């Protein structure tokens, strides 16, 4: 009985690309089906399981789509699978007729496969993105750790350079004194400014004096004296130069006297500037035993109004007095200034160098400010270290997913390739059903 009018013959020959037909037929015959995932998605959960990839009908097609439908030059002999965009080119697509009913069943099968494959691709993508997000957080944390570590090391390097530049921890200043490395054989005079300006550096001043007494006076000098000078008076430990070995008025008593009379409390009421002229005149006037060397600890110069007078006095003393001993210069002065304002001030340097003379010395002691600056640097380093420890603890709790992300990316790439293959073949099956082109007549 002929088919009813309006209905197509189910056995009517319908054109379809032959390679597509062979692949889809093989998929049906092999009963290819996706496995249901059990936890992490692996290659076993691809829409075409890996055990089918070596099938001759699939091998080149899988390779083609895994290369994003690109044929390398050295693979130009590869047989490219049929695609919808080339369907009208007989040189690229060989079409053969097959029963329409069979093609309908194949199209239905492929539609189901594509639907499942698309869903599976989304699952692979979600799995990778989830791990990627965690790994991105970890990489961001690693960058933070590198940045903080670099900042901390940079600050440490800056601190080290600062200490070298400022001579902060030089052994000769840590153990020795900035007043000098050697005392005269006798008659060493230590003069200390007692003013409100010097009050800020009382501890540093005492430290320098103590190191000088222990390191230079005690081993080298027979007699010495200590004087405090302010704007109204000059006070001395002893009336004349005192023997250091005296059992009652020796080194220990000198240090005790200094601690009692030189403190922020005694400096506070004495206004700046102190009377340098009175201090120098007291020990160099007629009838006085001249000091062999003077050691002055002060804040800064008294000011331009008095500096000229002091320089004139010092020059007069040196010009009118003889050398205290053979080979000894006349009243050389070693000076240590504590006010940081004198650093870089040329006028201050000129004044102090002139007072010190060719055989004296001048040093600006900014160790107090330097230590404060260094302390700020090291506190910043400490803050960075705490921050680094905190970030490292956070990192310890995070799993390194870099290798698993790379693995998931490869799995996703293959799944996309397989999905593309199924989609392309489904489009060709659908085209075959909708195509009105009659198959070519057989030649007799």
Secondary structure, 3 states (H helix, E strand, C coil): CCCCCCCCCCCCEEEEEHHHHHHHHHHHHCCCCCCCCCCCCCHHHCCCCHHHCCCHHHHHHHHHHHCCCCCCHHHCCCCCCCCHHHCCCCCCCCEEEEEHHHHHHHHHHHHHHHHHHHHHHHHHHHHHHHHHHHHHHHHHHHHHHHHHHHHHHHHHHHHHHHHHHCCCCCHHHHCCECCECCCCCCCEEEEEECCCCHHHHHHHHHHHHHHHHHHHHHHHCCEEEEEEECCCCEEECCCCCEECCCCCCCHHHHHHHHHHHCCHHHHHCCCCCCCHHHHHHHHHCCCCCCCCEEEEEECCCCCHHHHHHHHHHHHHHHHHCCCCCCCCCCCEEEEEECCHHHCCCHHHHHHHHHHHCCCCEEEECCHHHHHHHHHHHHHHHHHHHHHHHHHHHHHHCCCCCHHHHHHHHHHHHHHHHHHHHHHHHHHHHHHHHHCCCCCCCCCC
